[in-house]
Amino acid sequence: MKSRHLFGWSRVLVVITAVVLLAACGGGSGQPVAPTAAPTQPPAQVAQPTAAPVEPSPTEVPQPTAAPQPTAAPQATNTPLPTETPAPSDTPAPTDTPAEAAPVGGDALNLLETSMRAQLAQKAWRATTTIDDGGKVTTSVVEYVAPGSMHMTTGQGMEFIILKTGTYQKDKGGQWQKSQMDMSSMLSTILDPSSIESLLQGVSVDNLKFLGPQLLDGRPTWVYQYETTIKLGDTTVTGTAKTWIGVLDKLPYRSESESDSIVNKGSKTKTTTVYEYDPTIKIEAPIQ
């Protein structure tokens, strides 16, 4: 099974990061949460006061007031004992997201495309990408607010803010400077649907498999695995990938991929991207 107009959004983010850098330089498993059981009711005999002491002396009269001790028993039963048992790491998602409900075959390919478009339609999102390229690990964070604002911190220690009103870059001293280069138009071009479609023309998906349902940070997801072939100019990169798609909103929440390294020949590049959708994200011009 193969489709060329498909999922490669984590790779798209990597390409966006690379393009912005070039312009600036001038050239899962989640664990299911165990349900908390309702507090058990104390046995009837526990609530009964204890027998009166034999031959109580006058000084012992106050002792019956100690009878509330049995009422402490219900307090003990309020201890959430069930939560003390750790949930198994690979327990499948609840039955409200059965495996048979997940799209397969051609419908699964459609789901991957729907997932990418659903993300592009979000008001704001954050993508944290960690790349292990032959043992060299870098992490970049991209925040995006529609229709064209971006805040990006790269694994090389560079930081940018791209707005319609201008582009800002943090210098080595940690101070923000307004760049003479306006990258907002370039960003709009990259994120234009037609540009993404053109980029994804070079992405092929093969051997798509549904791995099963899984809770990811308490969210029910479907996990898919597939093989990818990506053409970047004269370079062809092959690899494998996994993606976690929300059952309820069809948004991607995590992706993992492994492919041959373009930079370090003979080694592998492992990429992990975690997606967050937060409408409160704001990207504003820095105070200079």
FISEDO-50263 format. One line per field, with one value per residue (C-alpha): residue in three letters; residue number from 0; x, y, z. Coordinates in steps of 0.5 Angstrom, whole numbers, plus 2048, in hexadecimal, padded with zeros to 3 digits. Example, Ala and Ser with C-alpha at 12.3 -4.5 7.8 and 13.67 -1.06 7.14 Angstrom:
% FISEDO-50263
resn <- ALA,SER $
resi <- 0,1 $
c1 <- 819,81B $
c2 <- 7F7,7FE $
c3 <- 810,80E $
END
This chain:
% FISEDO-50263
resn <- MET,LYS,SER,ARG,HIS,LEU,PHE,GLY,TRP,SER,ARG,VAL,LEU,VAL,VAL,ILE,THR,ALA,VAL,VAL,LEU,LEU,ALA,ALA,CYS,GLY,GLY,GLY,SER,GLY,GLN,PRO,VAL,ALA,PRO,THR,ALA,ALA,PRO,THR,GLN,PRO,PRO,ALA,GLN,VAL,ALA,GLN,PRO,THR,ALA,ALA,PRO,VAL,GLU,PRO,SER,PRO,THR,GLU,VAL,PRO,GLN,PRO,THR,ALA,ALA,PRO,GLN,PRO,THR,ALA,ALA,PRO,GLN,ALA,THR,ASN,THR,PRO,LEU,PRO,THR,GLU,THR,PRO,ALA,PRO,SER,ASP,THR,PRO,ALA,PRO,THR,ASP,THR,PRO,ALA,GLU,ALA,ALA,PRO,VAL,GLY,GLY,ASP,ALA,LEU,ASN,LEU,LEU,GLU,THR,SER,MET,ARG,ALA,GLN,LEU,ALA,GLN,LYS,ALA,TRP,ARG,ALA,THR,THR,THR,ILE,ASP,ASP,GLY,GLY,LYS,VAL,THR,THR,SER,VAL,VAL,GLU,TYR,VAL,ALA,PRO,GLY,SER,MET,HIS,MET,THR,THR,GLY,GLN,GLY,MET,GLU,PHE,ILE,ILE,LEU,LYS,THR,GLY,THR,TYR,GLN,LYS,ASP,LYS,GLY,GLY,GLN,TRP,GLN,LYS,SER,GLN,MET,ASP,MET,SER,SER,MET,LEU,SER,THR,ILE,LEU,ASP,PRO,SER,SER,ILE,GLU,SER,LEU,LEU,GLN,GLY,VAL,SER,VAL,ASP,ASN,LEU,LYS,PHE,LEU,GLY,PRO,GLN,LEU,LEU,ASP,GLY,ARG,PRO,THR,TRP,VAL,TYR,GLN,TYR,GLU,THR,THR,ILE,LYS,LEU,GLY,ASP,THR,THR,VAL,THR,GLY,THR,ALA,LYS,THR,TRP,ILE,GLY,VAL,LEU,ASP,LYS,LEU,PRO,TYR,ARG,SER,GLU,SER,GLU,SER,ASP,SER,ILE,VAL,ASN,LYS,GLY,SER,LYS,THR,LYS,THR,THR,THR,VAL,TYR,GLU,TYR,ASP,PRO,THR,ILE,LYS,ILE,GLU,ALA,PRO,ILE,GLN $
resi <- 0,1,2,3,4,5,6,7,8,9,10,11,12,13,14,15,16,17,18,19,20,21,22,23,24,25,26,27,28,29,30,31,32,33,34,35,36,37,38,39,40,41,42,43,44,45,46,47,48,49,50,51,52,53,54,55,56,57,58,59,60,61,62,63,64,65,66,67,68,69,70,71,72,73,74,75,76,77,78,79,80,81,82,83,84,85,86,87,88,89,90,91,92,93,94,95,96,97,98,99,100,101,102,103,104,105,106,107,108,109,110,111,112,113,114,115,116,117,118,119,120,121,122,123,124,125,126,127,128,129,130,131,132,133,134,135,136,137,138,139,140,141,142,143,144,145,146,147,148,149,150,151,152,153,154,155,156,157,158,159,160,161,162,163,164,165,166,167,168,169,170,171,172,173,174,175,176,177,178,179,180,181,182,183,184,185,186,187,188,189,190,191,192,193,194,195,196,197,198,199,200,201,202,203,204,205,206,207,208,209,210,211,212,213,214,215,216,217,218,219,220,221,222,223,224,225,226,227,228,229,230,231,232,233,234,235,236,237,238,239,240,241,242,243,244,245,246,247,248,249,250,251,252,253,254,255,256,257,258,259,260,261,262,263,264,265,266,267,268,269,270,271,272,273,274,275,276,277,278,279,280,281,282,283,284,285,286,287 $
c1 <- 800,803,801,805,800,801,803,80A,809,80F,813,810,812,819,819,816,81B,821,81E,81D,824,827,823,826,82D,82C,82D,80A,809,804,801,7F9,7F7,7F4,7ED,7EC,7E7,7E2,7E3,7E1,7DC,7DE,7DB,7D5,7D8,7DE,7D9,7D6,7D9,7DE,7DB,7DB,7E1,7E0,7DF,7E1,7E3,7E1,7E8,7E6,7DF,7E3,7E5,7DF,7E0,7E6,7E1,7E1,7E8,7E3,7E2,7E9,7E8,7E4,7EA,7EF,7EA,7EB,7F2,7F2,7F5,7F4,7F8,7FE,7FE,802,7FF,802,806,803,7FC,7F8,7F3,7EC,7E6,7E3,7E9,7E9,7EE,7E9,7E6,7ED,7ED,7F1,7F3,7F2,7EE,7F4,7F8,7F2,7F2,7FA,7F8,7F2,7F7,7FC,7F6,7F3,7FA,7FB,7F3,7F5,7F6,7FC,801,808,80C,812,817,81D,822,827,82C,831,832,831,82B,827,820,81C,816,811,80B,806,800,7FC,7FC,803,807,80D,811,817,81D,822,826,82C,82A,827,820,81C,815,812,80C,808,80B,812,817,81C,822,825,82D,832,832,82A,828,822,824,81F,821,822,81F,818,816,80F,80D,812,80E,808,80A,80D,806,802,7FE,800,807,806,803,809,80D,809,80A,810,80E,80C,808,809,807,802,800,7FB,7FF,7F9,7F6,7FA,7F9,7FE,7FE,7F7,7F5,7F2,7F6,7F7,7FE,800,807,809,80F,811,815,817,81A,81E,821,826,826,821,820,81C,81A,815,810,80A,805,800,7F9,7F4,7EE,7E9,7EC,7F0,7F6,7FD,800,807,80B,812,816,81D,820,827,82B,82C,832,836,836,835,831,82A,826,820,81B,816,811,80B,806,802,7FB,7FB,7F6,7F9,800,802,808,80A,80F,815,817,81D $
c2 <- 800,807,80E,814,81A,818,819,81B,821,820,820,826,82A,828,82B,831,832,830,836,83B,83A,83A,841,843,842,844,83E,80D,80A,80D,809,809,80C,807,809,80B,806,809,809,803,803,801,7FA,7FB,7F9,7FE,803,800,803,7FF,7FB,800,7FE,7FA,7FD,804,809,810,812,80D,810,815,80F,80D,814,810,80B,810,80C,807,80D,80D,807,80A,80F,809,807,80D,80C,80B,804,803,808,806,800,802,801,7FD,801,7FD,7FC,7FE,804,803,7FF,806,806,7FF,7FD,7FB,802,805,806,801,800,806,809,809,80D,812,813,815,81A,81D,81D,821,826,826,829,82E,831,832,839,837,831,830,82A,828,824,820,81D,818,818,813,815,81C,81E,825,827,82D,830,833,837,839,83E,83F,842,843,844,83F,83F,83A,838,833,82E,832,837,83C,840,843,847,848,84D,850,857,854,84F,84E,84A,84A,84B,847,84C,84A,851,851,855,856,853,857,851,850,848,849,849,842,83F,840,83D,837,836,837,831,831,831,82B,827,828,826,820,81E,81B,817,810,80C,804,7FE,802,7FE,800,7FE,7FF,804,807,80C,812,816,814,815,810,80F,80A,808,807,805,806,806,80D,80F,816,81A,820,823,81D,81A,814,812,80C,80A,808,80C,80C,811,811,814,817,812,818,81E,81A,81F,81C,81C,819,816,812,810,80D,80E,80E,814,819,81C,816,811,80A,80C,80D,813,813,818,819,81E,820,824,829,82D,833,839,83D,83D,844,847,84E,853,852,858,85B $
c3 <- 800,7FE,7FE,7FC,7FF,806,80D,80E,812,817,811,80F,815,815,80E,810,815,810,80C,811,813,80C,80B,812,810,809,805,830,834,838,83E,83F,845,84A,84C,854,857,85B,863,866,86B,872,875,879,87F,87F,880,886,88D,891,897,89D,8A2,8A8,8AE,8AC,8B1,8B1,8AE,8A8,8A7,8A1,89E,89A,897,894,890,88A,888,884,880,87E,87A,874,874,873,86D,86A,868,860,861,859,857,85A,855,84F,849,844,83F,838,83A,834,834,837,833,831,82C,829,824,81F,81F,81C,815,811,80A,805,80B,80F,80A,80A,811,811,80C,810,816,813,810,817,81A,815,817,81E,821,824,825,828,825,829,825,827,822,823,81D,81E,825,825,828,827,829,826,828,823,825,820,820,81A,815,815,81C,81E,824,823,827,823,826,823,829,824,825,821,821,81A,81A,815,817,817,819,81F,821,828,827,82B,831,832,82F,82A,823,81E,817,811,80E,80E,80E,80F,808,807,80D,80A,803,807,80B,805,803,7FC,7FE,803,7FE,7FA,7FF,801,7F9,7FB,801,800,805,805,80A,80E,814,81A,820,825,82A,82F,835,834,83A,83B,834,830,82A,824,822,81B,818,811,80C,809,803,802,7FD,7FE,7F8,7F5,7FC,7FE,805,807,80E,813,817,81C,81E,824,821,826,826,827,823,81E,820,820,827,826,820,820,81A,818,812,80F,811,80B,80F,812,80D,810,816,818,819,81E,81F,824,824,82A,828,82C,82B,82F,82D,832,82F,82D,828,829,827,82D,831,82E $
END
